[in-house]
Amino acid sequence: MKRKQKIRFQPVVEQCEQRALLSAITYSSPLVITKGGTYSGNWQSLSPATPAVTIDTTQPVTITNSNIQSKGDEICSGAGVYGIQLTVTNTNFYGLNPGVAGDSPGYAVSLAEASNVVLEHDYLQSTRGFGIWQHHGSGTITICYNSVLNIDGRISNGNGGWMTGNTLGTDYNIANFVVLYQVYNVAGIDIAWNQGINQPGNSRVEDNININDSSGTAASPILIHDNYIDGAYNINPTLTGSGWGYTGGGILLGDGTATSPSLATGYVQAYNNIVVSTTNYGIAIAAGHNETIYNNTVVSSGLLSNGQVIADQNVGIYIWNYYGTSSKVFHDNSGYGNTVGWIGAGGVRNDWWVPNASSWKNNTSIAGAITLTTEASELTAWQNKLATNKVTLGPQSS
């Protein structure tokens, strides 16, 4: 029986509209920015090895009202340039099939040791997302009001298509909507009011949001709030058995292998988010300290929109010392006030599993069956929330 109530076809319409816009754009060759200022334009790279835009200065740079497409990274920091100050607003990012066997689409923005990063009101389609690798300087990171369709780490087969297996490095590379890696003790980080939708068969995301060996401060934790995340799947989410496991999901606010407290993920809060149908987990803490999951809604029926079962379903929320680190590294991780309805493996409810939580209070399991209609109601709730708060997503007309 087809379930028409599942609202997953709206992004397909959006994708078609964006393709129509693409065909009308005249692109310039790759740009290297060597001095500060405001830049607007349309740039592309048809070589996976060359970013469409390279930031080769530490002077403040703003890119706005632009279109960028690439077979590699769209925006990337120049080699050895530490302390980049970059703002990107009202910009469309499009990832292209690299056309080279073994390569994945590039990152929309990939910055190493940047100082201050603002990514707001942008649209991402078929990219590997935003990657912030380490931090340099006194600035912070703001990622807000973005609309994202299909974070994609699939590896090209070299003939315009994609590999179809489930082997890391052969069929896919890790891709996240947002990943922070070794960004230590940075105050003011805000990841908020973003919408991310990943379609099965057109995407291959790992964790939509991943905070990996990164930290805020006790006075100013990393804030992940008021986001809508819908979908996280391996290349074929209906397959199970040997070689078809999946470890991705919604929001992993605590990740990383650091064994030193100062280098571990810490001081992170995830709240007021809506996470739908993200397979392995909805929201989780697997590492670190002083992290809190609260007032989120996490839902999965365990089904694709056509009614097929998602094979590797697991749990709505977990707090688990996955890496087995000491109590000096993994501690004070808690949750409260969450609303969860999650169909796990075998169609059995599995709303949460919190064996290593320091506290888990006042959380609510959604009563009754969790269906595709339940999931669709969360999209409606999100749209109403945007309207109530007068929030608009993606590029804004000037």
C-alpha positions as CSV (number, residue, x, y, z in Angstrom):
1,M,0.0,0.0,0.0
2,K,1.4,3.4,-1.0
3,R,1.4,6.0,1.8
4,K,0.8,9.3,0.1
5,Q,0.8,11.2,3.3
6,K,4.6,11.1,3.7
7,I,5.8,14.6,2.6
8,R,9.1,13.7,1.0
9,F,8.2,14.8,-2.5
10,Q,8.4,18.5,-1.7
11,P,12.2,18.4,-1.9
12,V,12.0,16.8,-5.3
13,V,10.1,19.7,-6.6
14,E,12.6,22.0,-5.0
15,Q,15.4,20.1,-6.7
16,C,13.8,20.4,-10.1
17,E,13.3,24.1,-9.6
18,Q,16.9,24.5,-8.6
19,R,18.1,22.6,-11.7
20,A,16.0,25.0,-13.9
21,L,17.8,27.9,-12.2
22,L,21.2,26.2,-12.8
23,S,20.6,26.0,-16.5
24,A,20.1,29.8,-16.7
25,I,23.3,30.7,-14.9
26,T,26.5,31.7,-16.6
27,Y,29.5,30.6,-14.5
28,S,33.0,32.1,-14.3
29,S,36.1,30.0,-13.8
30,P,37.5,29.3,-10.3
31,L,38.3,32.4,-8.2
32,V,41.2,32.9,-5.8
33,I,40.5,35.6,-3.2
34,T,43.7,37.3,-2.0
35,K,42.3,40.4,-0.3
36,G,39.4,41.3,1.9
37,G,36.1,42.7,0.6
38,T,32.6,41.7,-0.5
39,Y,32.3,39.4,-3.5
40,S,29.3,38.4,-5.6
41,G,29.2,36.2,-8.7
42,N,28.8,32.8,-10.2
43,W,31.8,30.5,-10.1
44,Q,32.4,26.9,-11.0
45,S,35.1,24.3,-11.1
46,L,34.9,21.3,-13.4
47,S,38.0,19.8,-11.8
48,P,37.6,17.8,-8.6
49,A,41.1,19.0,-7.6
50,T,40.4,22.7,-7.9
51,P,37.9,24.5,-5.5
52,A,35.5,26.9,-7.2
53,V,36.5,29.6,-4.7
54,T,39.7,29.6,-2.6
55,I,40.2,32.0,0.3
56,D,43.8,33.0,0.4
57,T,43.7,35.9,2.8
58,T,43.1,36.5,6.5
59,Q,41.4,39.8,5.8
60,P,37.6,39.7,6.3
61,V,35.8,38.3,3.2
62,T,32.1,38.3,2.5
63,I,30.6,36.2,-0.3
64,T,27.0,37.1,-0.9
65,N,24.2,36.8,-3.6
66,S,26.2,34.1,-5.4
67,N,26.0,30.7,-7.1
68,I,28.8,28.2,-6.8
69,Q,29.0,24.8,-8.3
70,S,31.9,22.3,-8.4
71,K,33.1,18.8,-9.0
72,G,35.3,19.4,-5.9
73,D,35.0,21.8,-3.0
74,E,32.9,24.9,-3.6
75,I,34.7,27.2,-1.1
76,C,38.0,26.1,0.5
77,S,40.8,27.7,2.6
78,G,44.1,28.2,0.9
79,A,47.0,26.1,2.0
80,G,48.8,27.4,5.0
81,V,46.3,30.3,5.5
82,Y,45.4,30.4,9.2
83,G,42.8,32.7,10.7
84,I,40.4,33.2,7.8
85,Q,37.5,35.5,8.5
86,L,34.7,34.4,6.2
87,T,31.0,35.3,5.9
88,V,28.8,33.6,3.3
89,T,25.2,34.7,2.9
90,N,22.4,34.3,0.3
91,T,24.5,31.8,-1.7
92,N,23.5,28.6,-3.6
93,F,25.9,25.7,-3.5
94,Y,25.6,22.8,-6.0
95,G,27.7,19.7,-5.8
96,L,28.4,17.9,-9.1
97,N,29.3,14.3,-9.8
98,P,33.1,14.5,-9.9
99,G,33.2,12.2,-13.0
100,V,36.4,10.6,-11.6
101,A,36.2,7.1,-10.2
102,G,37.0,7.2,-6.4
103,D,36.0,10.9,-5.8
104,S,33.0,12.2,-3.9
105,P,31.3,15.6,-4.3
106,G,33.1,18.4,-2.5
107,Y,32.3,20.4,0.6
108,A,30.2,23.5,0.2
109,V,32.6,25.2,2.6
110,S,35.8,23.5,4.0
111,L,38.0,25.7,6.2
112,A,41.1,24.7,8.1
113,E,42.1,26.8,11.2
114,A,39.7,29.6,10.4
115,S,39.1,32.4,13.0
116,N,35.6,33.7,12.3
117,V,33.0,31.9,10.2
118,V,29.4,33.0,9.4
119,L,27.3,30.8,7.1
120,E,23.7,32.1,6.9
121,H,20.8,32.0,4.5
122,D,22.5,29.6,2.1
123,Y,21.2,26.7,0.1
124,L,23.2,23.5,-0.3
125,Q,22.3,20.7,-2.8
126,S,24.3,17.5,-3.2
127,T,27.4,18.6,-1.4
128,R,29.4,17.2,1.5
129,G,28.3,20.1,3.7
130,F,30.2,22.5,5.9
131,G,33.5,21.3,7.4
132,I,35.4,23.4,10.0
133,W,38.7,21.8,10.8
134,Q,40.4,23.3,13.9
135,H,40.3,26.9,14.9
136,H,42.7,29.8,14.9
137,G,42.2,33.2,16.5
138,S,39.5,34.8,18.6
139,G,36.4,34.5,16.4
140,T,33.5,32.1,16.5
141,I,31.3,30.0,14.2
142,T,27.7,30.8,13.3
143,I,25.7,28.4,11.0
144,C,22.1,29.5,10.8
145,Y,19.0,29.8,8.5
146,N,20.4,27.4,5.8
147,S,18.3,25.0,3.7
148,V,20.0,21.8,2.8
149,L,19.0,19.0,0.3
150,N,20.9,15.8,0.1
151,I,24.3,15.8,1.8
152,D,26.2,13.3,-0.4
153,G,29.3,11.3,0.3
154,R,28.7,8.8,-2.5
155,I,31.8,8.0,-4.6
156,S,31.6,8.5,-8.4
157,N,31.9,5.5,-10.6
158,G,33.7,7.7,-13.2
159,N,30.9,7.4,-15.7
160,G,28.4,9.9,-14.4
161,G,26.9,7.5,-11.9
162,W,27.7,6.3,-8.3
163,M,29.1,3.3,-6.6
164,T,26.4,1.2,-5.1
165,G,28.0,-0.7,-2.2
166,N,28.5,0.2,1.5
167,T,32.3,0.2,1.9
168,L,33.9,3.3,3.3
169,G,36.5,4.7,0.9
170,T,35.2,2.5,-2.0
171,D,31.5,3.4,-2.2
172,Y,31.3,6.4,0.0
173,N,33.2,8.9,2.0
174,I,32.1,10.5,5.3
175,A,29.8,13.5,4.7
176,N,28.0,15.7,7.2
177,F,25.8,18.8,7.0
178,V,28.0,20.3,9.7
179,V,31.2,18.8,11.2
180,L,33.4,20.6,13.7
181,Y,36.7,18.8,14.2
182,Q,39.3,19.8,16.9
183,V,37.6,23.2,17.4
184,Y,38.6,23.7,21.0
185,N,37.3,26.1,23.7
186,V,35.5,28.4,21.4
187,A,32.7,30.6,22.8
188,G,29.6,31.7,20.9
189,I,29.2,28.8,18.5
190,D,25.6,28.7,17.2
191,I,24.1,26.1,14.9
192,A,20.5,27.0,14.6
193,W,17.4,27.3,12.5
194,N,18.6,25.1,9.7
195,Q,16.6,22.6,7.6
196,G,18.3,19.5,6.3
197,I,16.5,16.9,4.2
198,N,18.2,13.8,2.8
199,Q,16.4,11.6,0.3
200,P,17.1,7.9,0.2
201,G,18.9,7.0,-3.0
202,N,20.0,10.6,-3.6
203,S,22.2,11.1,-0.6
204,R,24.7,9.5,1.6
205,V,25.1,11.4,4.9
206,E,26.8,10.0,8.0
207,D,25.9,12.2,11.0
208,N,23.9,15.3,9.9
209,I,25.6,17.3,12.6
210,N,28.8,16.0,14.2
211,I,30.8,17.7,17.0
212,N,34.0,15.7,17.0
213,D,36.7,16.4,19.6
214,S,35.5,20.0,19.8
215,S,34.3,22.1,22.7
216,G,32.6,25.3,23.7
217,T,33.2,26.7,27.2
218,A,31.5,26.3,30.5
219,A,30.1,29.8,30.2
220,S,29.3,29.6,26.5
221,P,28.6,26.1,25.3
222,I,28.2,25.1,21.6
223,L,24.5,25.5,20.9
224,I,22.6,23.3,18.5
225,H,19.0,24.3,18.5
226,D,15.8,24.8,16.5
227,N,17.0,22.7,13.5
228,Y,14.9,20.3,11.4
229,I,16.7,17.2,10.3
230,D,14.8,14.7,8.1
231,G,16.6,11.6,6.8
232,A,19.9,9.8,7.1
233,Y,20.5,6.6,5.2
234,N,23.2,4.4,3.7
235,I,23.2,4.0,-0.1
236,N,20.5,1.3,0.0
237,P,18.6,1.6,3.3
238,T,16.5,-1.5,2.7
239,L,19.5,-3.9,2.7
240,T,20.7,-5.7,5.8
241,G,23.2,-8.3,6.7
242,S,27.0,-8.5,6.3
243,G,28.5,-5.3,5.0
244,W,25.3,-3.2,5.2
245,G,25.6,-1.6,8.7
246,Y,25.1,2.1,9.1
247,T,26.4,4.3,11.9
248,G,25.0,7.7,10.8
249,G,22.1,9.6,12.1
250,G,20.8,13.0,13.2
251,I,22.7,15.1,15.7
252,L,25.8,13.6,17.4
253,L,26.7,16.3,19.8
254,G,29.4,14.3,21.5
255,D,31.9,12.3,19.3
256,G,35.6,11.7,19.1
257,T,38.4,9.5,20.3
258,A,40.3,11.9,22.5
259,T,41.5,10.4,25.8
260,S,42.5,13.7,27.4
261,P,39.7,15.9,29.0
262,S,41.1,19.0,27.5
263,L,41.0,17.6,24.0
264,A,37.6,15.8,24.2
265,T,34.3,17.1,23.1
266,G,32.7,19.2,25.8
267,Y,30.2,21.9,26.7
268,V,27.6,21.2,24.0
269,Q,23.8,21.6,24.2
270,A,21.2,20.3,21.7
271,Y,17.7,21.6,22.3
272,N,14.4,22.4,20.5
273,N,15.4,20.3,17.4
274,I,13.1,18.1,15.4
275,V,14.8,15.0,14.0
276,V,12.9,12.5,11.8
277,S,13.8,9.2,10.2
278,T,17.6,9.2,10.6
279,T,18.1,5.4,10.8
280,N,20.7,4.5,13.4
281,Y,19.9,7.2,16.0
282,G,18.1,10.6,16.2
283,I,20.3,12.5,18.8
284,A,23.2,11.0,20.6
285,I,26.2,11.5,22.9
286,A,29.0,9.0,22.3
287,A,31.9,10.8,23.8
288,G,33.0,13.8,25.9
289,H,31.6,15.7,28.9
290,N,29.1,18.4,30.0
291,E,26.7,17.8,27.1
292,T,22.9,18.0,27.4
293,I,20.1,16.8,25.2
294,Y,16.8,18.6,26.0
295,N,13.4,19.6,24.7
296,N,13.9,17.9,21.4
297,T,11.4,15.9,19.3
298,V,12.8,12.7,17.8
299,V,10.6,10.5,15.5
300,S,10.9,7.5,13.2
301,S,8.4,5.1,11.8
302,G,11.2,2.8,10.5
303,L,9.8,3.1,7.0
304,L,10.7,4.8,3.8
305,S,8.0,6.9,2.1
306,N,7.0,3.9,-0.1
307,G,6.5,1.7,3.0
308,Q,9.7,-0.3,2.7
309,V,11.4,-1.1,6.0
310,I,14.6,0.8,6.9
311,A,16.9,-2.2,7.6
312,D,19.4,-0.7,10.2
313,Q,17.0,1.1,12.5
314,N,18.3,1.5,16.0
315,V,17.4,4.0,18.8
316,G,15.9,7.5,19.1
317,I,18.3,9.0,21.7
318,Y,21.3,7.4,23.3
319,I,23.9,8.5,25.9
320,W,26.7,5.9,25.8
321,N,30.4,5.9,26.4
322,Y,31.0,4.4,23.0
323,Y,34.8,4.7,23.0
324,G,35.2,3.4,26.6
325,T,37.1,6.5,27.9
326,S,37.7,7.1,31.5
327,S,35.4,9.0,33.8
328,K,37.7,12.0,33.5
329,V,36.7,12.2,29.8
330,F,33.1,11.0,29.8
331,H,31.0,12.6,32.4
332,D,28.1,14.9,33.2
333,N,26.1,14.0,30.1
334,S,22.4,14.2,30.5
335,G,19.0,14.7,29.0
336,Y,15.5,15.9,29.9
337,G,12.2,17.0,28.5
338,N,12.6,15.2,25.2
339,T,9.6,13.7,23.2
340,V,10.4,10.5,21.4
341,G,8.7,7.9,19.2
342,W,11.2,5.6,17.5
343,I,10.7,2.3,15.8
344,G,13.8,0.2,16.1
345,A,15.0,-3.1,14.7
346,G,12.2,-5.6,14.0
347,G,9.5,-3.0,14.3
348,V,9.9,-2.7,18.1
349,R,9.8,0.6,19.9
350,N,13.2,1.8,21.0
351,D,12.8,5.4,22.1
352,W,16.1,5.8,24.1
353,W,19.0,3.9,25.6
354,V,21.0,5.9,28.2
355,P,23.3,3.5,30.1
356,N,25.9,6.2,30.8
357,A,23.7,9.2,31.4
358,S,24.5,11.2,34.5
359,S,20.8,12.2,34.5
360,W,17.8,11.3,32.4
361,K,14.5,12.9,33.6
362,N,11.0,13.9,32.4
363,N,11.3,12.5,28.9
364,T,8.2,11.4,27.1
365,S,7.5,8.4,24.8
366,I,4.9,9.3,22.2
367,A,1.8,7.2,22.8
368,G,0.4,4.8,20.1
369,A,1.8,3.8,16.8
370,I,4.6,5.8,15.1
371,T,3.7,6.0,11.4
372,L,4.5,7.9,8.3
373,T,1.7,10.2,9.2
374,T,3.4,10.9,12.6
375,E,6.6,11.9,10.7
376,A,4.7,14.1,8.3
377,S,3.1,15.9,11.2
378,E,6.6,17.0,12.4
379,L,7.3,18.7,9.1
380,T,4.0,20.6,9.5
381,A,5.0,21.5,13.1
382,W,8.4,22.8,11.8
383,Q,6.8,24.9,9.1
384,N,4.4,26.4,11.7
385,K,7.3,27.0,14.0
386,L,9.1,29.0,11.2
387,A,6.0,31.0,10.5
388,T,5.4,31.8,14.2
389,N,9.0,32.9,14.7
390,K,9.1,34.8,11.4
391,V,12.1,32.8,10.3
392,T,12.9,32.3,6.6
393,L,15.5,29.8,5.3
394,G,17.9,29.8,2.5
395,P,18.9,32.8,0.2
396,Q,16.8,35.9,0.7
397,S,15.8,38.2,-2.2
398,S,17.6,41.5,-2.1
